[in-house]
Amino acid sequence: MARTEYYDDPNAPKPNSMVVAASAVVTDDRGRILLQRRRDNDLWALPGGGMDMTDSLPGTAVREVKEETGLDVEVTGLVGTYTDPRHIIEYSDGEVRRQFNVCFRARIIGGELSISDESTELRFVDRSELDALPMHQTQRLRIQHFLEDRSAPYLG
């Protein structure tokens, strides 16, 4: 299923769903950030996804990282909340969503890095490589807030 992301685009389709989601900034022992190249839009992104009815938000982040990367993580903090109504995600099946995303900090506690059916590539990326990667601006914002090492989470 293809995915198209819009930001502040007057031609974006109108949303027909609201999805609560969690993402995680996972770093390795060298401080590099784990990113996946998404199969549905070919852009680099943090691991994450929608919350199930049986999940907590931190639990969603842990589950999504495991499903998408093979790694077991524990949540260690909060990067921020991302609820900008100008960000619209359209899927080829007709869903057009607004997403309420909570982005966490997480550390690896086990597992083995493995690609899921949702991605074509996984890698730990050094800060100096981030600008060269094709990535939606909403993902860049989360990473920027993480790298700023803010004393309080971003609320937006």
GILINNOR-V854999 format. One record per residue. N is the residue number from 1. PHI is phi as a letter, one per 20 degrees, with the letter a starting at -180 (none if undefined). Layout:
N/PHI  N/PHI
//
This chain:
1/none  2/e  3/c  4/c  5/d  6/c  7/c  8/l  9/d  10/f  11/e  12/f  13/f  14/f  15/f  16/c  17/b  18/c  19/c  20/e  21/c  22/c  23/c  24/b  25/e  26/d  27/d  28/e  29/f  30/d  31/n  32/f  33/e  34/f  35/c  36/d  37/e  38/f  39/f  40/f  41/b  42/m  43/d  44/f  45/b  46/f  47/f  48/r  49/r  50/f  51/e  52/e  53/f  54/e  55/e  56/e  57/f  58/f  59/f  60/f  61/f  62/f  63/f  64/f  65/f  66/f  67/f  68/e  69/c  70/n  71/e  72/e  73/c  74/c  75/f  76/d  77/r  78/d  79/e  80/r  81/d  82/c  83/c  84/f  85/f  86/f  87/e  88/c  89/c  90/d  91/d  92/f  93/e  94/o  95/f  96/c  97/d  98/e  99/c  100/d  101/d  102/d  103/d  104/d  105/e  106/b  107/c  108/f  109/c  110/r  111/n  112/c  113/f  114/b  115/f  116/e  117/f  118/e  119/c  120/d  121/b  122/c  123/b  124/e  125/d  126/f  127/g  128/f  129/e  130/g  131/f  132/e  133/e  134/f  135/b  136/f  137/f  138/f  139/f  140/f  141/f  142/f  143/f  144/g  145/f  146/f  147/f  148/f  149/l  150/f  151/f  152/c  153/f  154/f  155/c  156/b
//
